[in-house]
């Protein structure tokens, strides 16, 4: 969103409208009001990517209007973190006059943290040689005045990493600091301020829990690690090899030793638990030794598939984090014969858009 668009947007009204939409969707399943967690109105996005437009001697960032496909020049990006804005201008200004860096530069991506670390990725439509690497090292040194910078160059079947392709993010959750490795091109929550509130809410919703926690789609441990304090053990599954490696790294980083990570999809896990699939990874993790009374799911926009809905039905408490309330409600409807919505929340991860992040706690109905 451009600076001018934000100036003319009424954030509070948009937030009120989202609350109304969420109440209309979940209201039939819960009489209570949604808990609301607002976003900062500017500088809330920790990652962003921009196409590069070349025009004579000029070069600048652009985005495309999703409806009209109109090209929009981006000289400032108020939804992005302050560090993204600083690095965007500094990078473009530096590369304009450097042929080795600007030639056939197609895209620039930023992954920033709340404490001045950043990964800058430069994507090209040409092979990258030694001249590019020398120039990129100089660019990185130039940007170090603003933050701790890591830099990656990419082209077809080529990746050059200057130092490392990840950053360390520090999040304060329920009055404790946690460190998370965030790797280039792997999923991370884009809005750090709201993410901290979201995980804190999940911790509060599961305090005084008994037994173990099962988490499906655990990513880099964003929920698993902070929530481990509420459970004897955590069994966390994730399909992405990079995210599983990060989650294991993050357990060591935060001295958390009661989390077991298994690289498998939710569908595979459901099939194993149903006795329909044998899995060496599941056997090595001894997944049947866990006594899970609570399950946390944070699925993609498509929601839970039918097999996973049947799996989570067997747990006393379901913590459902959703980036798509429409599929969330479909899953709630499928579970309503065994579970009731106890509380729910709106986390405004994506201000000035129609997208909503929601959290729902479902409890098993008395038999």
C-alpha positions as CSV (number, residue, x, y, z in Angstrom):
1,X,0.0,0.0,0.0
2,X,1.3,3.5,-0.9
3,X,1.8,6.3,1.6
4,X,-1.0,8.2,0.0
5,X,-3.4,5.3,0.3
6,X,-2.6,4.9,4.0
7,X,-3.2,8.6,4.6
8,X,-6.7,8.3,3.2
9,X,-7.5,5.0,5.0
10,X,-9.4,4.8,8.2
11,X,-7.7,2.0,10.1
12,X,-10.1,2.0,13.0
13,X,-13.1,1.7,10.7
14,X,-11.5,-1.1,8.7
15,X,-10.8,-2.9,11.9
16,X,-14.4,-2.5,13.1
17,X,-15.6,-3.9,9.7
18,X,-13.4,-6.9,10.2
19,X,-14.7,-7.6,13.6
20,X,-18.3,-7.5,12.2
21,X,-17.3,-9.9,9.5
22,X,-15.7,-12.3,11.9
23,X,-18.7,-12.1,14.3
24,X,-21.1,-12.9,11.4
25,X,-19.0,-16.0,10.5
26,X,-18.4,-17.4,14.0
27,X,-21.4,-15.9,15.8
28,X,-23.6,-18.9,15.0
29,X,-21.1,-21.1,17.0
30,X,-20.2,-18.8,19.9
31,X,-22.3,-16.2,21.8
32,X,-19.3,-14.3,23.2
33,X,-17.6,-11.3,21.6
34,X,-14.3,-11.8,19.8
35,X,-11.1,-10.7,21.5
36,X,-9.4,-8.0,19.4
37,X,-5.7,-7.5,18.8
38,X,-5.0,-4.5,16.7
39,X,-1.8,-3.8,14.6
40,X,0.4,-0.7,14.6
41,X,-1.1,1.4,11.9
42,X,2.3,1.8,10.1
43,X,5.7,0.0,9.9
44,X,4.3,-3.4,10.9
45,X,5.5,-5.6,8.1
46,X,8.8,-7.3,8.7
47,X,9.3,-8.6,5.2
48,X,8.6,-7.3,1.7
49,X,9.5,-7.9,-1.9
50,X,9.6,-5.4,-4.8
51,X,10.1,-5.7,-8.6
52,X,12.9,-3.5,-10.0
53,X,12.0,-1.2,-12.9
54,X,14.8,0.1,-15.1
55,X,14.2,3.4,-16.9
56,X,17.3,4.9,-18.6
57,X,19.7,5.8,-15.8
58,X,17.0,5.5,-13.2
59,X,16.1,2.4,-11.3
60,X,13.4,2.1,-8.7
61,X,11.1,-0.4,-6.8
62,X,7.6,-1.1,-8.1
63,X,4.5,-3.1,-7.1
64,X,1.5,-4.0,-9.3
65,X,-2.0,-3.1,-8.4
66,X,-3.7,-6.5,-7.8
67,X,-6.9,-5.4,-9.6
68,X,-5.7,-3.3,-12.5
69,X,-2.1,-4.7,-12.8
70,X,-1.1,-1.0,-13.0
71,X,2.6,-0.4,-12.2
72,X,3.1,1.6,-9.0
73,X,6.4,3.3,-8.2
74,X,7.4,2.7,-4.6
75,X,9.8,5.2,-3.1
76,X,8.5,4.7,0.5
77,X,6.6,1.8,2.0
78,X,4.8,2.8,5.2
79,X,3.4,-0.6,5.9
80,X,7.0,-2.0,5.9
81,X,9.3,-1.8,8.9
82,X,11.3,1.4,9.3
83,X,14.4,-0.7,8.5
84,X,12.9,-1.9,5.2
85,X,12.3,1.7,4.2
86,X,15.8,2.7,5.1
87,X,17.4,-0.2,3.3
88,X,15.2,0.1,0.2
89,X,16.4,3.7,-0.4
90,X,20.0,3.0,0.5
91,X,20.2,-0.1,-1.7
92,X,18.6,1.5,-4.7
93,X,20.7,4.7,-4.4
94,X,23.9,2.6,-4.2
95,X,23.1,0.2,-7.0
96,X,22.0,2.8,-9.6
97,X,25.6,3.7,-10.4
98,X,27.0,0.2,-10.1
99,X,26.7,-1.8,-13.3
100,X,27.7,-5.1,-11.7
101,X,24.8,-4.8,-9.3
102,X,22.1,-3.2,-11.4
103,X,22.4,-5.1,-14.7
104,X,19.4,-7.3,-15.1
105,X,18.4,-6.9,-11.5
106,X,14.8,-8.2,-11.4
107,X,13.7,-8.1,-7.8
108,X,14.8,-7.1,-4.3
109,X,13.5,-8.8,-1.1
110,X,13.9,-7.7,2.5
111,X,13.5,-9.8,5.7
112,X,14.0,-7.6,8.8
113,X,13.7,-8.1,12.5
114,X,12.6,-6.0,15.5
115,X,16.2,-5.4,16.6
116,X,18.1,-4.3,13.5
117,X,19.0,-7.4,11.6
118,X,18.2,-7.8,7.9
119,X,18.5,-10.2,5.0
120,X,18.6,-8.6,1.6
121,X,18.1,-10.8,-1.4
122,X,18.9,-9.7,-5.0
123,X,17.3,-11.7,-7.8
124,X,18.7,-11.4,-11.3
125,X,17.9,-12.5,-14.9
126,X,21.6,-13.3,-15.6
127,X,24.4,-15.5,-14.2
128,X,26.3,-13.9,-11.4
129,X,30.1,-13.8,-11.6
130,X,33.1,-12.8,-9.4
131,X,32.5,-9.1,-10.3
132,X,29.0,-9.3,-8.8
133,X,30.3,-10.9,-5.6
134,X,32.9,-8.2,-5.1
135,X,30.4,-5.5,-5.7
136,X,27.8,-7.2,-3.4
137,X,30.3,-7.4,-0.6
138,X,30.9,-3.6,-1.0
139,X,27.1,-3.0,-0.9
140,X,26.8,-5.1,2.2
141,X,29.5,-3.1,3.9
142,X,27.8,0.1,2.9
143,X,24.5,-1.1,4.4
144,X,26.1,-2.2,7.7
145,X,25.8,1.4,8.9
146,X,22.1,0.9,9.2
147,X,21.9,-2.7,10.6
148,X,23.5,-6.1,10.8
149,X,23.2,-7.1,7.1
150,X,23.2,-10.5,5.4
151,X,23.0,-10.6,1.6
152,X,22.0,-13.2,-0.9
153,X,22.3,-13.1,-4.7
154,X,20.1,-15.4,-6.9
155,X,19.7,-16.2,-10.5
156,X,18.6,-19.3,-12.4
157,X,20.0,-22.4,-10.6
158,X,22.4,-20.1,-8.7
159,X,22.6,-18.8,-5.2
160,X,25.4,-16.9,-3.6
161,X,25.3,-16.3,0.1
162,X,27.3,-13.6,1.8
163,X,27.7,-14.8,5.3
164,X,24.3,-16.5,5.9
165,X,20.8,-16.7,4.5
166,X,18.9,-16.1,7.7
167,X,18.3,-13.6,10.5
168,X,17.6,-14.0,14.2
169,X,14.4,-12.5,15.5
170,X,13.7,-11.7,19.1
171,X,10.1,-11.8,20.2
172,X,8.8,-11.0,23.6
173,X,5.9,-13.4,24.4
174,X,4.2,-13.6,27.8
175,X,7.0,-11.5,29.4
176,X,9.8,-13.8,28.1
177,X,12.2,-13.2,25.2
178,X,12.5,-15.9,22.6
179,X,15.0,-16.1,19.7
180,X,13.9,-17.5,16.3
181,X,16.0,-18.3,13.3
182,X,14.1,-17.0,10.2
183,X,15.4,-18.4,6.9
184,X,15.1,-16.8,3.4
185,X,12.0,-18.0,1.6
186,X,10.6,-20.0,4.5
187,X,7.4,-19.0,6.2
188,X,7.5,-16.5,9.0
189,X,4.7,-14.4,10.5
190,X,4.9,-11.0,8.7
191,X,3.6,-8.8,11.5
192,X,5.9,-9.2,14.6
193,X,3.8,-7.0,16.9
194,X,0.6,-8.9,16.3
195,X,2.4,-12.3,16.2
196,X,3.6,-11.7,19.8
197,X,0.1,-11.0,20.9
198,X,-1.2,-14.0,19.0
199,X,1.2,-16.5,20.7
200,X,0.6,-14.9,24.1
201,X,-3.1,-15.4,23.6
202,X,-2.6,-19.1,22.8
203,X,-0.4,-19.5,25.9
204,X,-3.2,-17.9,28.0
205,X,-5.8,-20.1,26.4
206,X,-4.0,-23.3,27.3
207,X,-2.7,-22.5,30.8
208,X,-3.4,-25.2,33.4
209,X,-3.5,-27.8,30.6
210,X,-2.8,-31.4,31.4
211,X,-0.8,-33.9,29.3
212,X,1.0,-33.1,26.1
213,X,0.5,-30.8,23.1
214,X,0.3,-31.9,19.5
215,X,1.0,-29.2,16.9
216,X,0.4,-29.7,13.2
217,X,2.0,-27.2,10.7
218,X,4.5,-26.0,13.4
219,X,6.8,-24.0,11.0
220,X,9.9,-22.8,12.8
221,X,8.4,-23.3,16.3
222,X,6.6,-20.0,16.5
223,X,3.9,-21.5,18.7
224,X,5.5,-24.7,19.8
225,X,8.4,-23.2,21.8
226,X,6.6,-20.6,23.9
227,X,3.7,-22.9,24.5
228,X,5.9,-25.7,25.7
229,X,5.8,-24.1,29.2
230,X,2.1,-25.2,29.5
231,X,2.7,-28.9,28.7
232,X,4.7,-31.9,29.8
233,X,5.9,-32.5,26.3
234,X,5.2,-31.1,22.8
235,X,5.0,-33.2,19.6
236,X,5.3,-30.9,16.6
237,X,5.0,-31.8,12.9
238,X,6.0,-29.9,9.8
239,X,6.5,-30.8,6.2
240,X,9.1,-28.2,5.3
241,X,12.7,-29.5,5.7
242,X,14.0,-25.9,6.2
243,X,11.4,-25.1,8.9
244,X,12.0,-28.3,10.8
245,X,15.7,-27.6,10.9
246,X,15.0,-24.0,12.1
247,X,12.6,-25.3,14.8
248,X,15.3,-27.7,16.1
249,X,17.9,-24.9,16.1
250,X,15.4,-22.6,17.9
251,X,14.8,-25.2,20.6
252,X,18.6,-25.3,21.3
253,X,18.8,-21.5,21.1
254,X,16.1,-21.1,23.8
255,X,17.1,-24.0,26.0
256,X,13.7,-25.8,25.4
257,X,14.1,-29.6,25.8
258,X,10.5,-30.9,25.9
259,X,9.7,-30.5,22.2
260,X,10.0,-33.4,19.7
261,X,9.9,-32.4,16.0
262,X,8.8,-34.8,13.2
263,X,9.1,-34.0,9.6
264,X,5.8,-35.1,8.1
265,X,2.6,-33.5,6.8
266,X,-0.6,-33.3,8.7
267,X,-2.1,-35.8,6.2
268,X,0.7,-38.3,6.8
269,X,0.4,-37.9,10.6
270,X,-3.4,-38.5,10.4
271,X,-2.8,-41.6,8.3
272,X,-0.2,-42.9,10.8
273,X,-2.5,-42.3,13.8
274,X,-5.4,-44.0,11.9
275,X,-3.2,-47.1,11.4
276,X,-3.2,-46.6,7.6
277,X,0.5,-45.7,7.1
278,X,3.8,-46.9,8.5
279,X,6.4,-44.2,9.0
280,X,10.0,-44.6,10.1
281,X,10.1,-41.0,11.3
282,X,7.0,-41.5,13.4
283,X,8.5,-44.6,14.9
284,X,11.8,-42.9,15.7
285,X,9.9,-40.1,17.5
286,X,7.8,-42.7,19.3
287,X,4.7,-40.6,18.6
288,X,2.4,-43.1,20.3
289,X,4.1,-42.4,23.7
290,X,2.7,-38.9,23.8
291,X,-0.4,-38.3,25.9
292,X,-1.8,-35.3,24.0
293,X,-5.1,-33.7,25.3
294,X,-4.6,-30.5,23.3
295,X,-3.9,-30.0,19.5
296,X,-2.9,-26.8,17.9
297,X,-3.3,-26.3,14.1
298,X,-2.3,-23.4,12.0
299,X,-3.1,-24.7,8.5
300,X,-2.7,-23.0,5.1
301,X,-5.6,-21.0,3.6
302,X,-7.4,-24.2,2.4
303,X,-7.9,-25.2,6.1
304,X,-7.9,-28.7,7.4
305,X,-8.6,-31.6,5.1
306,X,-11.3,-34.2,6.0
307,X,-8.8,-36.7,7.5
308,X,-7.2,-34.1,9.7
309,X,-10.6,-32.9,10.9
310,X,-11.3,-36.4,12.0
311,X,-7.9,-36.6,13.7
312,X,-8.3,-33.4,15.8
313,X,-11.8,-34.5,16.8
314,X,-10.2,-36.9,19.2
315,X,-8.5,-34.2,21.4
316,X,-10.2,-32.5,24.3
317,X,-9.0,-29.0,23.3
318,X,-8.4,-27.7,19.8
319,X,-6.5,-24.4,19.3
320,X,-7.1,-23.4,15.7
321,X,-5.2,-20.5,14.2
322,X,-6.5,-19.5,10.8
323,X,-5.5,-17.1,8.0
324,X,-8.8,-17.8,6.2
325,X,-12.0,-17.5,8.4
326,X,-14.2,-19.0,5.6
327,X,-12.4,-22.4,5.7
328,X,-12.1,-22.0,9.5
329,X,-15.9,-21.9,9.7
330,X,-16.2,-24.9,7.4
331,X,-14.0,-26.8,9.8
332,X,-15.9,-25.6,12.9
333,X,-19.1,-26.7,11.3
334,X,-17.7,-30.2,10.7
335,X,-16.5,-30.4,14.4
336,X,-19.7,-28.9,16.0
337,X,-21.2,-32.3,16.9
338,X,-18.2,-33.1,19.2
339,X,-16.7,-29.6,20.1
340,X,-18.0,-26.2,21.0
341,X,-16.3,-22.8,20.5
342,X,-15.2,-21.5,23.9
343,X,-13.5,-18.2,22.8
344,X,-12.2,-16.6,19.7
345,X,-10.0,-13.7,18.6
346,X,-9.2,-11.5,15.7
347,X,-5.5,-10.8,15.1
348,X,-5.1,-8.0,12.6
349,X,-1.9,-9.2,10.9
350,X,-2.8,-7.6,7.6
351,X,-4.1,-4.0,8.1
352,X,-5.6,-2.2,5.1
353,X,-6.5,-5.5,3.4
354,X,-9.5,-7.8,3.6
355,X,-7.3,-10.6,5.1
356,X,-8.0,-11.7,8.7
357,X,-6.1,-13.9,11.1
358,X,-8.3,-15.6,13.7
359,X,-7.8,-17.8,16.7
360,X,-10.5,-20.2,18.1
361,X,-10.5,-22.4,21.1
362,X,-12.8,-25.5,20.8
363,X,-13.6,-27.7,23.8
364,X,-15.0,-31.2,23.6
365,X,-18.7,-31.4,24.5
366,X,-19.7,-33.5,27.5
367,X,-20.7,-37.0,26.4
